[in-house]
Amino acid sequence: MRTIIFLLTITALAAAFPGTTKLHYRNLYKPPVGEIKHKPNPRIIGGHEALPHSIPFQTFLEIYNDGEAWYCGGSLISQNYVLTAGHCGDGATEVQVTLGAHKVFETEDTQVKMTSKEIKVHEEYDGGLIVNDIAVIKLPQPVNLTDSVKIVALPSKIDVNNTFVGTTARISGWGLTNGFGDLSEVLRYVDVNVITNIDCGNQFDEEFVDSILCTSGGSDSGSCDGDSGGPLIVDGVQIGVVSFGVMWCLPGYPSGFSRVTSFLDWIATNSDVVIN
C-alpha cells in the first residue's frame, strides 16, 4: 500500500515570508486500516508547551522552491549542519533556518536566522515508499552556541542494533494544534513510547523496513502537520526524524520516523559530524 502525500495549504503573512504569500505543510501520510478510531481533528496530539529554550537544538524551517514554500522542523547536529526529513528538502532551493526560538513567529533576542541554499537529500529517498527520508542542510556560516542554541547528540555506533522498543521518547515541534491550519505559537512536545515495526505495520497493513522507527499512538499522542523533520529524543540523544503519520493526523495511530542509527554513515559522509 503506497503512501498518500498531502500538501495542506495555509495563508501566511506576506511580510514575514518574502517572495510568497502561501506556505504549506509538506507531510507524508499513510491511510489507516479498518474502521477509523476517531474523527479527524488535525493537531499536535497530547502536546505540552516546552519550557522556553529547554530543547535548544530544535530548529524551525521555512523551505522554498520556485513559487512554493513549506514549513518543517529540524535539529542542529553541529555548528554547521541541520538534520531534517528528506521530504522536507526534496526539491528545495533555499531554506530559512531559525534557531533558538520558542515563540517562533515573534521577535526574540535568542533567535538566530540563517538562509541556506545547500540542502542534501538522501540519494535513495523515495516519498512514495517512505524510505531514506532524511536530509541535511549546511548553514552558510557556523552558528554560535548559546544557552538557547545547542547541538543535539546522535547515537553512537554501538547503538546500531538498539531498537529502543519500550523506551519513552520525546517529539517536539510547532505542528498543528487545531483543525484550522494554525501552527503552534510556542514550541511544544509530547512523550511517546517506541513500538516494534511489526506492531506499527499492523496498523497500516504494511511491513516496515528496519530504517523506520515507530511510536505508539497510545493516549492519543503523536506528531502532526508542521512537525515533519523534527527530532525524536531519548535521554538527550536523537533517535528519529519525524517522517510520516496517519491520514488526517487521526489520534490513536502510530507516528513514523527515520531511524537515525540506520543513517549514521550517511550523516557522517554528508556533514562534519563525527560518529563514534
Secondary structure as a PSIPRED ss2 file (coil, helix, strand):
# PSIPRED VFORMAT (PSIPRED V4.0)

   1 M C   1.000  0.000  0.000
   2 R C   1.000  0.000  0.000
   3 T C   1.000  0.000  0.000
   4 I E   0.000  0.000  1.000
   5 I E   0.000  0.000  1.000
   6 F E   0.000  0.000  1.000
   7 L E   0.000  0.000  1.000
   8 L E   0.000  0.000  1.000
   9 T E   0.000  0.000  1.000
  10 I E   0.000  0.000  1.000
  11 T E   0.000  0.000  1.000
  12 A C   1.000  0.000  0.000
  13 L C   1.000  0.000  0.000
  14 A C   1.000  0.000  0.000
  15 A C   1.000  0.000  0.000
  16 A C   1.000  0.000  0.000
  17 F C   1.000  0.000  0.000
  18 P C   1.000  0.000  0.000
  19 G C   1.000  0.000  0.000
  20 T C   1.000  0.000  0.000
  21 T C   1.000  0.000  0.000
  22 K E   0.000  0.000  1.000
  23 L E   0.000  0.000  1.000
  24 H E   0.000  0.000  1.000
  25 Y E   0.000  0.000  1.000
  26 R E   0.000  0.000  1.000
  27 N E   0.000  0.000  1.000
  28 L E   0.000  0.000  1.000
  29 Y E   0.000  0.000  1.000
  30 K E   0.000  0.000  1.000
  31 P C   1.000  0.000  0.000
  32 P C   1.000  0.000  0.000
  33 V C   1.000  0.000  0.000
  34 G C   1.000  0.000  0.000
  35 E C   1.000  0.000  0.000
  36 I C   1.000  0.000  0.000
  37 K C   1.000  0.000  0.000
  38 H C   1.000  0.000  0.000
  39 K C   1.000  0.000  0.000
  40 P C   1.000  0.000  0.000
  41 N C   1.000  0.000  0.000
  42 P C   1.000  0.000  0.000
  43 R C   1.000  0.000  0.000
  44 I C   1.000  0.000  0.000
  45 I E   0.000  0.000  1.000
  46 G C   1.000  0.000  0.000
  47 G C   1.000  0.000  0.000
  48 H E   0.000  0.000  1.000
  49 E E   0.000  0.000  1.000
  50 A C   1.000  0.000  0.000
  51 L C   1.000  0.000  0.000
  52 P C   1.000  0.000  0.000
  53 H C   1.000  0.000  0.000
  54 S C   1.000  0.000  0.000
  55 I C   1.000  0.000  0.000
  56 P C   1.000  0.000  0.000
  57 F C   1.000  0.000  0.000
  58 Q E   0.000  0.000  1.000
  59 T E   0.000  0.000  1.000
  60 F E   0.000  0.000  1.000
  61 L E   0.000  0.000  1.000
  62 E E   0.000  0.000  1.000
  63 I E   0.000  0.000  1.000
  64 Y E   0.000  0.000  1.000
  65 N E   0.000  0.000  1.000
  66 D C   1.000  0.000  0.000
  67 G C   1.000  0.000  0.000
  68 E E   0.000  0.000  1.000
  69 A E   0.000  0.000  1.000
  70 W E   0.000  0.000  1.000
  71 Y E   0.000  0.000  1.000
  72 C E   0.000  0.000  1.000
  73 G E   0.000  0.000  1.000
  74 G E   0.000  0.000  1.000
  75 S E   0.000  0.000  1.000
  76 L E   0.000  0.000  1.000
  77 I C   1.000  0.000  0.000
  78 S C   1.000  0.000  0.000
  79 Q C   1.000  0.000  0.000
  80 N C   1.000  0.000  0.000
  81 Y E   0.000  0.000  1.000
  82 V E   0.000  0.000  1.000
  83 L E   0.000  0.000  1.000
  84 T E   0.000  0.000  1.000
  85 A C   1.000  0.000  0.000
  86 G H   0.000  1.000  0.000
  87 H H   0.000  1.000  0.000
  88 C H   0.000  1.000  0.000
  89 G H   0.000  1.000  0.000
  90 D C   1.000  0.000  0.000
  91 G C   1.000  0.000  0.000
  92 A C   1.000  0.000  0.000
  93 T C   1.000  0.000  0.000
  94 E E   0.000  0.000  1.000
  95 V E   0.000  0.000  1.000
  96 Q E   0.000  0.000  1.000
  97 V E   0.000  0.000  1.000
  98 T E   0.000  0.000  1.000
  99 L E   0.000  0.000  1.000
 100 G C   1.000  0.000  0.000
 101 A C   1.000  0.000  0.000
 102 H C   1.000  0.000  0.000
 103 K C   1.000  0.000  0.000
 104 V C   1.000  0.000  0.000
 105 F C   1.000  0.000  0.000
 106 E C   1.000  0.000  0.000
 107 T C   1.000  0.000  0.000
 108 E C   1.000  0.000  0.000
 109 D C   1.000  0.000  0.000
 110 T C   1.000  0.000  0.000
 111 Q C   1.000  0.000  0.000
 112 V E   0.000  0.000  1.000
 113 K E   0.000  0.000  1.000
 114 M E   0.000  0.000  1.000
 115 T E   0.000  0.000  1.000
 116 S E   0.000  0.000  1.000
 117 K C   1.000  0.000  0.000
 118 E E   0.000  0.000  1.000
 119 I E   0.000  0.000  1.000
 120 K E   0.000  0.000  1.000
 121 V E   0.000  0.000  1.000
 122 H C   1.000  0.000  0.000
 123 E C   1.000  0.000  0.000
 124 E C   1.000  0.000  0.000
 125 Y C   1.000  0.000  0.000
 126 D E   0.000  0.000  1.000
 127 G C   1.000  0.000  0.000
 128 G C   1.000  0.000  0.000
 129 L C   1.000  0.000  0.000
 130 I C   1.000  0.000  0.000
 131 V E   0.000  0.000  1.000
 132 N C   1.000  0.000  0.000
 133 D C   1.000  0.000  0.000
 134 I C   1.000  0.000  0.000
 135 A E   0.000  0.000  1.000
 136 V E   0.000  0.000  1.000
 137 I E   0.000  0.000  1.000
 138 K E   0.000  0.000  1.000
 139 L C   1.000  0.000  0.000
 140 P C   1.000  0.000  0.000
 141 Q C   1.000  0.000  0.000
 142 P C   1.000  0.000  0.000
 143 V C   1.000  0.000  0.000
 144 N C   1.000  0.000  0.000
 145 L C   1.000  0.000  0.000
 146 T C   1.000  0.000  0.000
 147 D C   1.000  0.000  0.000
 148 S C   1.000  0.000  0.000
 149 V C   1.000  0.000  0.000
 150 K C   1.000  0.000  0.000
 151 I C   1.000  0.000  0.000
 152 V C   1.000  0.000  0.000
 153 A E   0.000  0.000  1.000
 154 L C   1.000  0.000  0.000
 155 P C   1.000  0.000  0.000
 156 S C   1.000  0.000  0.000
 157 K H   0.000  1.000  0.000
 158 I H   0.000  1.000  0.000
 159 D H   0.000  1.000  0.000
 160 V C   1.000  0.000  0.000
 161 N C   1.000  0.000  0.000
 162 N C   1.000  0.000  0.000
 163 T C   1.000  0.000  0.000
 164 F C   1.000  0.000  0.000
 165 V C   1.000  0.000  0.000
 166 G C   1.000  0.000  0.000
 167 T C   1.000  0.000  0.000
 168 T E   0.000  0.000  1.000
 169 A E   0.000  0.000  1.000
 170 R E   0.000  0.000  1.000
 171 I E   0.000  0.000  1.000
 172 S E   0.000  0.000  1.000
 173 G E   0.000  0.000  1.000
 174 W C   1.000  0.000  0.000
 175 G C   1.000  0.000  0.000
 176 L E   0.000  0.000  1.000
 177 T C   1.000  0.000  0.000
 178 N C   1.000  0.000  0.000
 179 G C   1.000  0.000  0.000
 180 F C   1.000  0.000  0.000
 181 G C   1.000  0.000  0.000
 182 D C   1.000  0.000  0.000
 183 L E   0.000  0.000  1.000
 184 S C   1.000  0.000  0.000
 185 E C   1.000  0.000  0.000
 186 V C   1.000  0.000  0.000
 187 L C   1.000  0.000  0.000
 188 R E   0.000  0.000  1.000
 189 Y E   0.000  0.000  1.000
 190 V E   0.000  0.000  1.000
 191 D E   0.000  0.000  1.000
 192 V E   0.000  0.000  1.000
 193 N E   0.000  0.000  1.000
 194 V E   0.000  0.000  1.000
 195 I E   0.000  0.000  1.000
 196 T C   1.000  0.000  0.000
 197 N H   0.000  1.000  0.000
 198 I H   0.000  1.000  0.000
 199 D H   0.000  1.000  0.000
 200 C H   0.000  1.000  0.000
 201 G H   0.000  1.000  0.000
 202 N H   0.000  1.000  0.000
 203 Q C   1.000  0.000  0.000
 204 F C   1.000  0.000  0.000
 205 D C   1.000  0.000  0.000
 206 E C   1.000  0.000  0.000
 207 E C   1.000  0.000  0.000
 208 F C   1.000  0.000  0.000
 209 V C   1.000  0.000  0.000
 210 D C   1.000  0.000  0.000
 211 S C   1.000  0.000  0.000
 212 I E   0.000  0.000  1.000
 213 L E   0.000  0.000  1.000
 214 C E   0.000  0.000  1.000
 215 T E   0.000  0.000  1.000
 216 S C   1.000  0.000  0.000
 217 G C   1.000  0.000  0.000
 218 G H   0.000  1.000  0.000
 219 S H   0.000  1.000  0.000
 220 D H   0.000  1.000  0.000
 221 S C   1.000  0.000  0.000
 222 G E   0.000  0.000  1.000
 223 S C   1.000  0.000  0.000
 224 C C   1.000  0.000  0.000
 225 D C   1.000  0.000  0.000
 226 G C   1.000  0.000  0.000
 227 D C   1.000  0.000  0.000
 228 S C   1.000  0.000  0.000
 229 G C   1.000  0.000  0.000
 230 G C   1.000  0.000  0.000
 231 P E   0.000  0.000  1.000
 232 L E   0.000  0.000  1.000
 233 I E   0.000  0.000  1.000
 234 V E   0.000  0.000  1.000
 235 D C   1.000  0.000  0.000
 236 G C   1.000  0.000  0.000
 237 V E   0.000  0.000  1.000
 238 Q E   0.000  0.000  1.000
 239 I E   0.000  0.000  1.000
 240 G E   0.000  0.000  1.000
 241 V E   0.000  0.000  1.000
 242 V E   0.000  0.000  1.000
 243 S E   0.000  0.000  1.000
 244 F E   0.000  0.000  1.000
 245 G E   0.000  0.000  1.000
 246 V E   0.000  0.000  1.000
 247 M H   0.000  1.000  0.000
 248 W H   0.000  1.000  0.000
 249 C H   0.000  1.000  0.000
 250 L C   1.000  0.000  0.000
 251 P C   1.000  0.000  0.000
 252 G C   1.000  0.000  0.000
 253 Y C   1.000  0.000  0.000
 254 P C   1.000  0.000  0.000
 255 S E   0.000  0.000  1.000
 256 G E   0.000  0.000  1.000
 257 F E   0.000  0.000  1.000
 258 S E   0.000  0.000  1.000
 259 R E   0.000  0.000  1.000
 260 V H   0.000  1.000  0.000
 261 T H   0.000  1.000  0.000
 262 S H   0.000  1.000  0.000
 263 F H   0.000  1.000  0.000
 264 L H   0.000  1.000  0.000
 265 D H   0.000  1.000  0.000
 266 W H   0.000  1.000  0.000
 267 I H   0.000  1.000  0.000
 268 A H   0.000  1.000  0.000
 269 T H   0.000  1.000  0.000
 270 N C   1.000  0.000  0.000
 271 S C   1.000  0.000  0.000
 272 D C   1.000  0.000  0.000
 273 V C   1.000  0.000  0.000
 274 V C   1.000  0.000  0.000
 275 I C   1.000  0.000  0.000
 276 N C   1.000  0.000  0.000
